[in-house]
Amino acid sequence: MAEIFTPWKMKDLTIPNRLVRSATWEGLAEADGTPTHDLINALGDLAEGGVGLIITGYAFILPEGRGLPKQTGVHIDAMVGPLTRISDAVHKAGGLVAMQIVHAGGQTKAEWIGGQPMGPSAMVNPAFKEEVGELSLMHIEDIIDAFAMAAARVKAAGFDAVQLHGAHGYLINQFLSPLTNRREDDYGGNPANRARFAYDVLSATRQAVGPRYPVFIKLNSADYVEGGLALEEGLAVAQGLSQRGIDGIEVSGGTPAAGKLSASRVVKEASDEGYFLTNAVAIKKVVSCPVICVGGWRSRSEVEKALDQVDAVALSRPFIRQPDLANRWKAGEEKAACISCNQCFKVGMKQGLGCGQELKKQEKEQG
Ligand SMILES: Cc1cc2nc3c(=O)[nH]c(=O)nc-3n(C[C@H](O)[C@H](O)[C@H](O)COP(=O)(O)O)c2cc1C
């Protein structure tokens, strides 16, 4: 059985244990995307809690690519200074931190971006029900450049790695999905063309950060939406990314349109845990980079079993309730306290992240 608390490598980066904090939107940035003290402190707390690698919540690469309000921005050079405070805080606490970068494409709201959401094809977005416009080829090129420039800022801000968001229905995933990509030019019409945008983003990002900087991706293995990305195509994309030099793949799945089969599913018992493990193991067989499996990990023993088949596991909701979960597992605890109720916000989404169960407890204690 593989050990959770043994190091592994992503390119030259040695990560001290197999537990990764999966990207989690914190809702703790100013309206212009600047990280607040609360965000810096929350990420510092996670580092103190012993997690091997922290991935920040998704940061937008262009204002038109925002996914939610109060999201962190990495869209302008002026963000490098404020973002450096995150990497400093995490490093001071002995941790490692990657930044996840995203363009939401058509999966956002006009009111949040101040204009019409744009995606691979004109349609009503299956999850957000907004009218989406079709990106021109020139606009696609600009977005690819914006990914590269954002990645260069992540590196300049002292982060240990950059993660591309290629999952959960956002722009890279929209290009991969036959449901949202109905283009007939070089970016659509067949699986190889649908994957071109992801490959172009990787190649531009690599150019921007150089050969030794870790660039990895959170990738949908399948969308679980009728007509969306199927596992067979997801495997081919993972293989294509590996052949083009991606340094790691975090395997996820589902989109907000997938209902119960979304990325953040209900987990009640041990058999519900690791719901993308089968897909991650299939991907592991066709790639040469490390594979991280996210989705529903709640018990130390289930994670230990999974580590026979994948390199690391990533968790999101359990770290909202217990930022020190890694240290707890190291000390011998078995179960995370998270019950997957998906009430991970303080007061609606406006106040940012916070465990609903912990808040209920505090309210009771205060009478
Ligand atoms: C409040 C919240 C915010 C999330 N934000 C992101 C995000 O910014 N980027 C991302 O890739 N996934 C995001 N996710 C999905 C999680 O990273 C993860 O893939 C999913 O919740 C399954 O893992 P878990 O069972 O450990 O929570 C978010 C999930 C939650 C609950």
PDBQT file of the ligand as one rigid body, heavy atoms in Angstrom, charges set to zero:
ROOT
HETATM    1  C1  LIG A 401     -17.277  26.069  -2.903  1.00  0.00    +0.000 C 
HETATM    2  C2  LIG A 401     -16.583  25.351  -4.009  1.00  0.00    +0.000 A 
HETATM    3  C3  LIG A 401     -15.766  26.066  -4.889  1.00  0.00    +0.000 A 
HETATM    4  C4  LIG A 401     -15.091  25.395  -5.933  1.00  0.00    +0.000 A 
HETATM    5  N1  LIG A 401     -14.257  26.113  -6.749  1.00  0.00    +0.000 NA
HETATM    6  C5  LIG A 401     -13.540  25.470  -7.710  1.00  0.00    +0.000 A 
HETATM    7  C6  LIG A 401     -12.560  26.178  -8.484  1.00  0.00    +0.000 A 
HETATM    8  O1  LIG A 401     -12.324  27.377  -8.313  1.00  0.00    +0.000 OA
HETATM    9  N2  LIG A 401     -11.889  25.459  -9.429  1.00  0.00    +0.000 N 
HETATM   10  C7  LIG A 401     -12.084  24.114  -9.617  1.00  0.00    +0.000 A 
HETATM   11  O2  LIG A 401     -11.438  23.514 -10.469  1.00  0.00    +0.000 OA
HETATM   12  N3  LIG A 401     -12.985  23.429  -8.878  1.00  0.00    +0.000 NA
HETATM   13  C8  LIG A 401     -13.694  24.064  -7.926  1.00  0.00    +0.000 A 
HETATM   14  N4  LIG A 401     -14.547  23.348  -7.124  1.00  0.00    +0.000 N 
HETATM   15  C9  LIG A 401     -14.621  21.869  -7.272  1.00  0.00    +0.000 C 
HETATM   16  C10 LIG A 401     -13.657  21.199  -6.306  1.00  0.00    +0.000 C 
HETATM   17  O3  LIG A 401     -12.316  21.613  -6.507  1.00  0.00    +0.000 OA
HETATM   18  C11 LIG A 401     -13.672  19.649  -6.419  1.00  0.00    +0.000 C 
HETATM   19  O4  LIG A 401     -13.314  19.286  -7.733  1.00  0.00    +0.000 OA
HETATM   20  C12 LIG A 401     -15.030  19.035  -6.068  1.00  0.00    +0.000 C 
HETATM   21  O5  LIG A 401     -15.678  19.725  -5.010  1.00  0.00    +0.000 OA
HETATM   22  C13 LIG A 401     -14.874  17.555  -5.646  1.00  0.00    +0.000 C 
HETATM   23  O6  LIG A 401     -13.966  17.400  -4.598  1.00  0.00    +0.000 OA
HETATM   24  P1  LIG A 401     -14.407  17.243  -3.054  1.00  0.00    +0.000 P 
HETATM   25  O7  LIG A 401     -15.342  16.070  -2.973  1.00  0.00    +0.000 OA
HETATM   26  O8  LIG A 401     -13.118  17.001  -2.322  1.00  0.00    +0.000 OA
HETATM   27  O9  LIG A 401     -15.077  18.507  -2.651  1.00  0.00    +0.000 OA
HETATM   28  C14 LIG A 401     -15.244  23.993  -6.093  1.00  0.00    +0.000 A 
HETATM   29  C15 LIG A 401     -16.061  23.282  -5.203  1.00  0.00    +0.000 A 
HETATM   30  C16 LIG A 401     -16.709  23.935  -4.163  1.00  0.00    +0.000 A 
HETATM   31  C17 LIG A 401     -17.558  23.144  -3.218  1.00  0.00    +0.000 C 
ENDROOT
TORSDOF 0
